[in-house]
C-alpha cells in the first residue's frame, strides 16, 4: 500500500508518520505500507541487491 508523501503534512514530524506506518503495517495482512518518499529508495535498494546477486 502506498500512501502520500509526508511533506503533505508539514505540521506532523516525519518520524511520527514513519512510526504510525510501522505500527499500522503489521496489522495489515501481507501488505507493506510505505510513503511515496520511501518508494524510490526501496526501488534503488532492490535493484542494487539484484545487481549484486547476479
N, C-alpha and C positions, 0 to 999 in steps of 0.2 A: 504494500500500500504506500503510495507516495502522497505526502501532504505538502502544503505550501511552504514557501521559503520563510525562515524565521525572521527575516528582515521585514516581513509584512506586519509584524507586531513589535515595533522598536521599544515599546514600553515594557516588554517582557524579556528578561535576560535570556540569551541563547542557551545557557546551561540549564535553565529551568525548562525550556522547551525540550531539550535533549533528555532530561530526567523524566519528564512526563511521557515521552515516547518510549523510553526504556521500561517504564512501569507498565505502559499500555500494551506493548508488543507481546509479552508472554501470555497475555490473556486472549490473544487472537490466534486461533489455531492455524499453524502453517503459513502465517503471513508475517513478513518482516515490514515494520513501519519505519520509514525514514523521510527526511526532508529533501526538497529539491536541491538544497545546498550540498547534501551528502551524496547525491546521485553521481555527479562526475567523479568525485573522489573514490567511490566504491567501484565505478567502472574502470578507472585507471588502475586500481589495485588488482582487480580481477584480470585485466589484460596483462599486467606485469607478471602475475602469477602464471598465466598461460604461457607466456614467452619463456619464463624461467624453467618451466617444466618440460618444454619442447626440446 
